[in-house]
Amino acid sequence: MSQSRHQPIEHLEDRLGLKIAARLSDGSDAVPHDIGERLRHARMQALARRKPERRPAADIVLSSGSGAVLGQAGQEPRWWPRMLSVVPMLALVVGLVAIDQAMDDKAAREVAKVDAALLLDDLPPAAYADPGFLQFLRVNRAEAR
């Protein structure tokens, strides 16, 4: 197996560049002064035009109190991840409001059903507050069986 299959191309390019730089440095003593200055100037231009070094951004954890945030070093914050983090909270609030409305509506319907039954019944509402009424219902239920 060749060694190039295991190493990324960037590493091979770096190694080749280092070898060429070492060979050029070895022969720099034998070059006349004016040619050396032109080479130095060309080297400075090449360094100015080179690609920026790509470093893998390290993951970092920022903690404050009991919460923690996972991020990457060297990256400026973006607005869309913050907006996406608001979406679940917004869905939770909308869900809680909907549940509250449904529970209030259900409770109101149950109270309305009891009120309607009391008002449509033959007995006056004061009869339900009478302590003997519960006994009356028990006796009538036993007789009905």
C-alpha positions as CSV (number, residue, x, y, z in Angstrom):
1,M,0.0,0.0,0.0
2,S,1.2,3.4,-0.8
3,Q,1.6,6.0,1.9
4,S,-0.4,8.6,0.0
5,R,-3.6,6.7,0.5
6,H,-3.3,7.2,4.3
7,Q,-2.4,10.9,4.3
8,P,-4.5,13.7,3.2
9,I,-3.3,15.7,0.2
10,E,-2.7,18.8,2.3
11,H,0.0,17.0,4.3
12,L,1.7,15.8,1.2
13,E,1.7,19.3,-0.2
14,D,3.2,20.7,3.0
15,R,5.9,18.1,3.0
16,L,6.8,18.8,-0.6
17,G,6.9,22.6,0.1
18,L,9.2,22.0,3.1
19,K,11.6,19.9,1.0
20,I,11.7,22.5,-1.8
21,A,12.3,25.3,0.8
22,A,15.2,23.2,2.3
23,R,16.8,22.7,-1.1
24,L,16.5,26.3,-2.0
25,S,18.0,27.4,1.4
26,D,21.0,25.1,0.9
27,G,22.0,26.8,-2.3
28,S,21.3,30.4,-1.2
29,D,24.9,31.1,-0.2
30,A,26.2,30.6,-3.8
31,V,23.7,33.1,-5.3
32,P,24.8,36.7,-6.0
33,H,23.4,39.5,-3.8
34,D,21.0,41.1,-6.5
35,I,19.5,37.7,-7.3
36,G,19.1,36.9,-3.6
37,E,17.2,40.2,-3.1
38,R,14.9,39.4,-6.0
39,L,14.3,35.9,-4.6
40,R,13.6,37.4,-1.1
41,H,11.1,39.9,-2.7
42,A,9.4,37.0,-4.6
43,R,9.3,35.0,-1.4
44,M,7.5,37.8,0.4
45,Q,5.0,38.2,-2.4
46,A,4.3,34.4,-2.3
47,L,3.8,34.5,1.5
48,A,1.4,37.4,1.1
49,R,-0.7,35.5,-1.5
50,R,-0.7,32.1,0.2
51,K,-3.9,30.5,1.3
52,P,-4.9,31.1,4.8
53,E,-4.1,28.2,7.1
54,R,-7.1,26.0,7.7
55,R,-7.2,24.9,11.3
56,P,-10.0,22.7,12.5
57,A,-12.1,24.7,14.9
58,A,-12.0,23.2,18.4
59,D,-15.3,22.5,20.1
60,I,-15.8,24.6,23.2
61,V,-18.3,24.4,26.0
62,L,-19.4,27.7,27.6
63,S,-21.2,27.2,31.0
64,S,-22.9,29.7,33.1
65,G,-24.7,28.5,36.3
66,S,-26.6,25.4,35.5
67,G,-26.7,25.8,31.7
68,A,-24.1,25.0,29.1
69,V,-23.8,25.9,25.4
70,L,-21.7,23.9,22.9
71,G,-20.0,25.9,20.2
72,Q,-16.9,26.1,18.1
73,A,-14.0,28.4,18.7
74,G,-13.3,31.0,16.1
75,Q,-16.8,31.2,14.6
76,E,-18.8,34.3,14.8
77,P,-22.3,33.8,16.1
78,R,-25.0,33.5,13.5
79,W,-28.6,34.7,13.8
80,W,-30.4,31.6,12.4
81,P,-29.3,29.1,15.1
82,R,-30.7,31.5,17.7
83,M,-33.9,31.8,15.8
84,L,-34.2,28.1,15.5
85,S,-33.7,27.7,19.3
86,V,-36.7,30.0,19.8
87,V,-39.0,27.8,17.7
88,P,-39.4,25.0,20.3
89,M,-40.1,27.5,23.1
90,L,-42.7,29.2,20.9
91,A,-44.3,25.8,20.2
92,L,-44.4,25.1,23.9
93,V,-46.0,28.4,24.7
94,V,-48.6,28.0,22.0
95,G,-49.3,24.4,23.2
96,L,-49.7,25.5,26.8
97,V,-52.1,28.3,25.8
98,A,-54.2,25.8,23.7
99,I,-54.4,23.3,26.6
100,D,-55.4,26.1,29.0
101,Q,-58.2,27.2,26.6
102,A,-59.4,23.7,26.1
103,M,-59.5,23.0,29.8
104,D,-61.3,26.2,30.5
105,D,-63.8,25.4,27.8
106,K,-64.3,21.9,29.2
107,A,-64.8,23.2,32.7
108,A,-67.3,25.8,31.5
109,R,-69.3,23.2,29.6
110,E,-69.5,20.9,32.7
111,V,-70.7,23.8,34.9
112,A,-73.2,24.8,32.2
113,K,-74.5,21.2,32.0
114,V,-74.9,21.0,35.8
115,D,-76.6,24.4,35.9
116,A,-79.0,23.4,33.1
117,A,-79.9,20.1,34.9
118,L,-80.6,22.1,38.1
119,L,-82.8,24.6,36.4
120,L,-84.7,22.1,34.4
121,D,-85.3,19.7,37.3
122,D,-88.6,19.6,39.1
123,L,-86.9,20.3,42.5
124,P,-86.0,23.8,43.4
125,P,-82.3,24.5,43.8
126,A,-82.6,25.0,47.6
127,A,-83.6,21.3,47.9
128,Y,-80.1,20.2,46.9
129,A,-78.7,22.2,49.8
130,D,-81.0,20.5,52.3
131,P,-79.1,17.9,54.5
132,G,-82.0,15.4,54.4
133,F,-82.0,15.4,50.6
134,L,-79.1,13.0,50.4
135,Q,-81.0,10.6,52.7
136,F,-84.1,11.0,50.4
137,L,-82.1,10.1,47.4
138,R,-80.7,6.9,49.1
139,V,-84.1,5.8,50.1
140,N,-85.6,6.3,46.7
141,R,-82.7,4.5,45.0
142,A,-83.1,1.5,47.4
143,E,-86.8,1.4,46.6
144,A,-86.3,1.6,42.9
145,R,-84.2,-1.6,43.0
